[in-house]
Amino acid sequence: MLLLTSSLKLIAEIALLAMVGQWLLGLLAGAKRDGNFFYQLLAVLTRPFTHLTRLISPRVILDRHIPLATFLLLLSLWLVATVIKINICLQLGVAQCQ
């Protein structure tokens, strides 16, 4: 259970950092961000999560709000995984969680 929780937490962390990096690079690159190689690379990393969010969200949510919804869902997943990992580590003992 600890491995599953740690894996989910790691996947959420990577996706969240890719989304933040994509957002910051989009701010720096401006209108030419779609031609930027690194922006496209970060978009490839976040695309599965945004597609999943689009699938589970109602059609009322506009497409331009999907990245924000994706970020909030990933942040929620990270928080839940962190709390579960802390609880597991407290039950097993901190020495066995390292």
VOZAPA-978742 format. One line per 10 residues: number of its first residue (from 1); for each residue x, y, z of C-alpha. Coordinates in pm, 1 decimal, always signed. Each point is the difference from the previous one (the first is absolute). Layout:
BEGIN
NUM	X Y Z; ...
***
This chain:
BEGIN
1	+0.0 +0.0 +0.0; +291.1 +231.5 +73.9; +144.5 -58.2 -348.2; -333.4 +81.3 -166.4; -43.1 +315.4 +205.3; +356.1 +113.5 -65.8; -42.0 -67.6 -371.5; -322.2 +201.6 -23.6; +161.3 +282.9 +191.9; +302.6 -2.6 -232.3
11	-214.4 +0.4 -315.1; -203.1 +292.0 +135.0; +318.1 +190.0 +87.8; +148.7 -46.5 -345.5; -322.1 +106.1 -171.7; -42.7 +302.0 +227.6; +356.5 +116.4 -60.7; -45.2 -46.3 -375.4; -318.4 +208.0 +9.9; +165.9 +278.0 +199.6
21	+300.5 -6.8 -234.3; -224.7 +15.6 -304.0; -190.3 +292.9 +146.2; +317.8 +191.9 +85.5; +153.1 -70.6 -339.8; -323.1 +113.8 -162.4; +27.4 +328.0 +186.9; +360.8 +47.5 -108.6; -43.7 -107.7 -361.5; -322.8 +189.9 -58.7
31	-175.9 -52.3 -332.6; +284.5 -213.4 -138.5; -37.6 -264.8 +269.1; -155.2 -254.7 -237.7; +320.4 -4.3 -204.1; +221.4 -46.4 +305.1; +145.6 -351.4 +26.7; +1.6 -10.6 +380.4; -356.8 +129.6 +21.4; -108.1 -280.4 -232.5
41	+196.5 -253.0 +206.7; -177.8 +109.6 +317.0; -331.3 -9.3 -186.4; +66.6 -364.2 -91.0; +59.4 -80.2 +368.0; -325.5 +164.5 +111.4; -222.5 -107.1 -290.3; -116.7 -333.7 +151.5; -113.5 +177.2 +315.8; -183.7 +275.7 -184.7
51	-175.0 -256.0 -221.2; -103.2 -199.0 +305.1; -135.3 +315.3 +162.8; -194.1 +82.5 -315.9; -151.7 -349.6 +2.2; -115.7 +11.1 +362.1; -112.3 +363.3 +5.9; -347.3 +108.7 -108.6; -36.1 +164.0 -340.7; -101.5 +325.5 +172.0
61	+364.9 +63.2 +87.5; +166.9 +195.5 -278.7; +310.0 -140.3 -169.5; +208.9 +296.4 +111.8; -71.5 -91.7 +364.8; +112.7 -361.8 -34.0; +367.9 +71.5 +83.7; -104.6 +167.2 +325.8; -233.6 -289.0 +81.7; +282.9 -243.0 -78.2
71	+234.8 +188.3 +229.9; -255.6 -3.6 +282.3; -71.6 -371.9 -45.3; +370.9 -83.8 +2.4; +53.5 +217.8 +305.5; -287.1 -178.0 +175.4; +145.6 -338.2 -94.4; +340.9 +106.9 +132.8; -148.4 +119.3 +329.6; -200.5 -319.6 +49.5
81	+301.3 -217.5 -86.7; +216.1 +197.2 +242.3; -248.0 -41.9 +285.4; -36.1 -372.3 -71.3; +378.2 -43.5 -14.4; +41.4 +179.1 +332.3; -263.0 -225.4 +159.1; +164.5 -314.0 -138.4; +341.3 +113.4 +121.6; -136.8 +70.1 +346.4
91	-151.2 -347.0 +14.8; +310.8 -178.2 -129.7; +251.8 +214.7 +177.6; +200.7 +278.9 -152.1; +315.8 -213.5 -21.2; -168.1 -243.7 -242.7; -129.6 +278.1 -226.6; +342.8 +122.5 -99.8
***
